[in-house]
């Protein structure tokens, strides 16, 4: 992406997509944001990002508008286009569950979005928070935002966190792919597939989340039922079910000598056990009514 001198986005009311798209660009370039209609010269200038206005989608020129797309075009917003230009869109769609509803809301409106979600129209407004309203209102209330100002620096942090998260997601997926092991745990006549991340590989910041993302990205969601990962608070391992696999209830392990915590809801436990054989025994016990 060409180094930016300015980010131009539309005046008037702001929406989540143009605000977050601008946050991402602010985090990358640290340049001023101007809220007004762009000039033809700015639309043609790759050093000026034109966001959610301008009538063009051209990442090479840093133009990110979706309003010219035909009605039948898949739901898309300005943030979608910015992330696509950075090569981050596919990961964002998969691991930022809020993105697709934002695309629908901005391109289809609240009624169609509610129908797509299968909820009443009134539910859409119930998802807003004071944080949403304040940030959008403060962003929309000024025609210019510059480094050092409160709103600008909050925007920078928002963009940095999103970019850091998406880059970390890809790093985690690659790490787990290199170091994880797949187990087939026999439980009577059934087999429960488990994914194991050994401590020797190194402890990720959120090892259970790293495993879950790898399972999802690798198309294993319909196969793997359990995850075993290094406990960040001890020398043993955490064992959890993937997407609430109904066959596993780790509350059944309460009272096991090497299980020091079994969540009452049954979705995970913590154990001092480190040997693969014992960890597999615990998975089998969690799946047994005996």
URRA-V81146 format. One record per residue. N is the residue number from 0. PHI is phi in whole degrees, -180 to 180 (none if undefined). OMEGA is omega in radians with two decimals (none if undefined). Layout:
N:PHI:OMEGA
N:PHI:OMEGA
//
This chain:
0:none:3.09
1:-60:3.07
2:-62:-3.06
3:-94:3.03
4:-101:-3.08
5:-154:2.98
6:-118:3.14
7:-112:3.01
8:-135:-2.94
9:-71:3.05
10:-80:3.10
11:81:-3.10
12:-62:3.14
13:-113:3.07
14:-123:-3.08
15:-59:-3.04
16:-68:-3.12
17:-72:3.09
18:-65:-3.09
19:-70:3.06
20:-58:3.11
21:-66:3.10
22:-58:-3.14
23:-62:-3.13
24:-69:3.07
25:-62:3.14
26:-62:-3.11
27:-81:-2.94
28:-121:3.10
29:61:-3.10
30:-101:-3.13
31:-65:3.07
32:-115:3.13
33:-118:-3.11
34:-107:3.13
35:-166:3.06
36:-70:-3.13
37:-78:3.01
38:-86:3.06
39:-57:3.13
40:-65:3.13
41:-70:3.10
42:-62:-3.12
43:-88:-3.03
44:-102:-3.12
45:-68:3.09
46:-84:3.07
47:-116:3.06
48:-83:3.12
49:-113:-2.94
50:-116:3.03
51:64:3.13
52:-162:3.07
53:104:3.05
54:75:3.14
55:-136:2.99
56:-118:-3.09
57:-151:-3.08
58:-62:3.14
59:-63:3.10
60:-101:-3.12
61:59:3.04
62:-108:-3.01
63:-134:3.10
64:-120:-3.12
65:-118:-3.00
66:-69:3.14
67:-86:-3.13
68:-69:3.12
69:-67:-3.08
70:-55:-3.06
71:-82:3.12
72:-63:3.10
73:-54:3.14
74:-51:-3.05
75:-145:3.08
76:-136:-3.09
77:-63:3.10
78:-64:3.08
79:-54:-3.06
80:-70:3.10
81:-64:-3.14
82:-65:3.09
83:-63:3.12
84:-63:3.13
85:-94:-3.12
86:75:-3.07
87:-114:-2.99
88:-65:-3.06
89:-63:3.08
90:-66:3.14
91:-64:3.14
92:-64:-3.08
93:-82:-2.99
94:-117:3.00
95:-116:-3.00
96:-68:3.11
97:-80:-3.02
98:-70:-3.09
99:-63:3.04
100:-59:3.10
101:-65:3.09
102:-63:3.14
103:-63:-3.08
104:-60:-3.05
105:-76:-3.08
106:-101:-3.10
107:-120:-3.14
108:89:-3.04
109:-66:-3.10
110:-65:3.14
111:-64:3.13
112:-64:3.11
113:-62:3.12
114:-64:3.12
115:-63:3.13
116:-77:-3.10
117:74:-3.14
118:-128:3.07
119:-64:3.09
120:-55:-3.11
121:-65:-3.12
122:-69:-3.09
123:-61:3.13
124:-66:-3.13
125:-71:3.13
126:-85:3.13
127:-74:3.08
128:-131:3.07
129:-58:3.11
130:-65:3.10
131:-57:-3.03
132:-65:-3.11
133:-67:-3.12
134:-63:3.14
135:-64:-3.12
136:-68:-3.13
137:-67:3.09
138:-64:-3.09
139:-76:-3.01
140:-78:-3.12
141:-117:3.10
142:-87:-3.11
143:-150:3.08
144:-130:-3.06
145:-127:3.10
146:-54:3.14
147:97:3.11
148:-79:-3.02
149:-58:-3.10
150:-63:-3.13
151:-61:-3.10
152:-69:3.03
153:-66:3.08
154:-62:3.13
155:-60:3.13
156:-64:3.12
157:-61:3.12
158:-65:3.13
159:-62:-3.12
160:-66:3.13
161:-66:3.12
162:-64:3.12
163:-62:3.12
164:-63:-3.08
165:-66:3.09
166:-68:3.10
167:-67:3.10
168:-58:-3.12
169:-65:3.10
170:-63:3.13
171:-63:-3.12
172:-61:3.14
173:-65:3.14
174:-63:-3.12
175:-65:3.10
176:-60:3.14
177:-79:-2.91
178:-115:-3.05
179:-81:3.07
180:-126:3.11
181:-105:3.12
182:-112:2.97
183:-115:-3.05
184:-100:-3.14
185:-79:3.06
186:-131:-3.05
187:63:3.12
188:-91:-3.08
189:-107:3.08
190:-125:3.06
191:-108:3.10
192:-83:-3.14
193:-130:3.07
194:-113:-3.04
195:-117:3.05
196:-110:-3.08
197:-70:3.12
198:-63:-3.11
199:-59:-3.13
200:-74:-3.06
201:109:-3.08
202:-95:3.08
203:-74:-3.14
204:-60:3.08
205:-131:-3.01
206:-61:3.14
207:-67:3.10
208:-66:3.12
209:-61:3.11
210:-64:-3.12
211:-62:3.13
212:-66:3.12
213:-63:3.14
214:-59:-3.12
215:-66:-3.09
216:-68:-3.06
217:-92:3.13
218:73:-3.11
219:-100:-3.02
220:-60:3.13
221:-88:-3.07
222:-114:-3.05
223:-83:3.14
224:-109:-3.06
225:-135:3.09
226:-127:3.11
227:-125:-2.97
228:-145:3.13
229:-60:3.07
230:-78:-3.12
231:-70:-3.09
232:-105:-3.12
233:-156:-3.10
234:-91:-3.10
235:-94:-3.04
236:-133:2.91
237:-96:3.07
238:-128:-3.12
239:-137:3.07
240:-90:3.12
241:-88:3.14
242:49:3.02
243:52:3.07
244:-53:-3.02
245:-68:-3.13
246:-78:-3.02
247:-114:3.07
248:-139:-3.04
249:-76:3.02
250:-67:3.09
251:-64:-3.08
252:-90:3.10
253:-61:-3.09
254:105:3.04
255:-64:-3.01
256:-60:-3.08
257:-101:3.04
258:-109:-3.07
259:-95:3.05
260:-156:3.05
261:-128:-3.06
262:-64:-3.08
263:-60:3.14
264:-77:3.03
265:89:-3.03
266:-85:3.14
267:-162:3.02
268:-148:3.06
269:-121:-3.08
270:-135:3.05
271:-84:3.13
272:-65:3.13
273:-128:-3.11
274:-80:-3.14
275:-53:-3.13
276:-61:-3.13
277:-69:3.12
278:-63:3.10
279:-70:3.06
280:-62:3.14
281:-67:3.08
282:-61:-3.14
283:-64:3.12
284:-65:3.12
285:-69:-3.12
286:-97:-3.06
287:-107:3.05
288:-88:-3.08
289:-74:none
//
